[in-house]
């Protein structure tokens, strides 16, 4: 395995000095769908954004392929999440960063925010799921704008305008999300999901969060993990728990069975989008769509009431 990473990394370095492909905008590579969406919102026609990981792809487990070498080769700028999200890709990103402009987007966001990163329960890693807090994700806009301006200097005014517009949209979404979650009865304001991707969401919107798996999906939950969540469901009389689009629902089903064995009925409240955007046919095909889709699902399943759709929110 180490030889494979070394060979791929050397290939990336060898290709790093080659010329970019022709195109109307500067080529930008983004690892996750959320970051690709952010780059497109800010960059507009000034950039050509390629997303490495499509809908439904778990970034914790993503392994780079030989085809990815060509994508890195063409990029003037590489945007990635950081904070350990792209675990399997980290060695490649580190080596490639020595030859190309790169930006760890989530790391830049938490550095600009006074609250900082959320640490994992074990305390050995930060939570990388920064996009779950719309106001915190807005802190990523300026670092990305600056990085795009470096590779597309003729687009400075357009980048500033688009960045300001997207910043406003995220703040509007944040207020709407806050109102929606606040409408859930306090006793039912607990979010149980397949893995611990909603820590920033819980901190921002005042809802307790319990994940069956940890921050990373690379480790399987133990029987004890499942029984602990089942105890919480029983004690709190939790009405619904949630599956995630990138994770096999078997752990959720195991928790439901354990809760029912204790005499507590619990249902699946719906599918949430945690580590990846939804497909083009879904409401979660953008980061704003992901956030608002999740809030609609959570609020409806836990007994809340959605506020009116913001009038100033663009289609």
Helices and strands as residue ranges (DSSP letters): H 2-15, E 26-30, H 33-43, G 44-46, E 47-51, H 66-74, E 77-80, G 87-89, H 90-96, E 101-104, H 105-112, G 130-132, H 134-137, H 140-151, G 153-155, H 156-182, G 186-188, E 190-195, H 199-205, E 208-213, H 223-236, E 240-244, H 250-261, E 267-272, H 287-301
